[in-house]
């Protein structure tokens, strides 16, 4: 077998595999530690729409300035958010704090 022909067929197989693989889209929703109830419901509805489309949703609470003191409020908001959309998706892990952001990723249910 010719080596160039072998390389050509390898590239062709790799291209087919890449086309068949599922592309994962991550949508991001940002909240604050003192997000109001109406805003929270509005963001939940957006997340539900994204989950129904099959996208992952990354929800994060951004702490500005001295609001980092309210870490517990941010965690409560994220847990409440995960509970509000639990029939459409399930969280990957518990909320985690990275710098000034606390985030959670929600996978869609199939």
N, C-alpha and C positions, 0 to 999 in steps of 0.2 A: 504494500500500500504506500502511496506517495505521502510524504510528510505534510506537504501543503494541503492535500486533500483531507488528511486527518485533522489538521488545525481548523480548516473550514467547517468540517462537520461538528467539531467541538463548539465553535462559536455559534453555529446554528442551534445546537441543543441548548446552550446557555440562554440564547435569545428566547427560545420557546418557553423555557422554565420561568424566565423573568416576566413574560407576558401573562402566564397563567397564575402568577402569585398575586395574592390579594393586597391591595394598597390600603394602608391604615391611615385614616385622617384623624388628626387630633384638633378639636375645637377648644378654645380657651375662654373661660368666663372669670372675670375679676370681681371680687366683692371687697368691701371694707369691713372693719371690725364692728362698726355701728350701722350696718345696712338696715334700712327700714323694711317693714313687712311687705309693702306693695312692691318695692324694688326686688326683694327676695323672690316673691311669687313670679314676677316678670322674668327674672333670670332662670328660675326653675322651668318655666314654660319653654324658654329657648333651649335649655339643656334636654328636655324631653323630646323636643323636635329633632335635635341633633342625634340623640340616641336612637330614635326611630329610623333615622336615615342610615344608621350603622356606624356612626363616627364615635370615637372615644371623646370624652369630655374631661378637660383638666380644669378644675375649679381651684382658684387660689384667692386667699385673703391677703391683701397688701397692707402692711403696717407703715404709715407715714410718720416720720418724726418720733414723738414720744408715745405714739399709740401702741408701740411694741409692748407696753405694760399690759395690754389687754389680750395676751396670748390665749387665755382661757375662753374669752368671747369669740375669738377667731376659730378655735377648735369646735366650740358649740355650734357656730354657724355652719361649719363644714359638715359636721355630723348630722345636723338638721337637714342640710341640703341632700346628703346621701340618703337619708330616710325619706325625703320628699320624692325622690326619683327612683326608689328602690324597685318598683314594679317594671321599670324600663331598663335599668342597668344596676350593676353591683360594683362597689368600690374595689380597687386592687389592694390597697392597704389603708391603714389608719392615717389620719392627717399628720404630715411631718413638716417641721419648720426648717426652712433653708434661708438663712440670712433674714431679710425683712418679709419673706413670703411664707405662708403656710399653705400647703397644697394637698389636693387629693385627686386621683385619677379614677374616673368611672368608666367601666367597660359596658357596652350594650349587651343586652340579653338576646340570645338568638331565638 
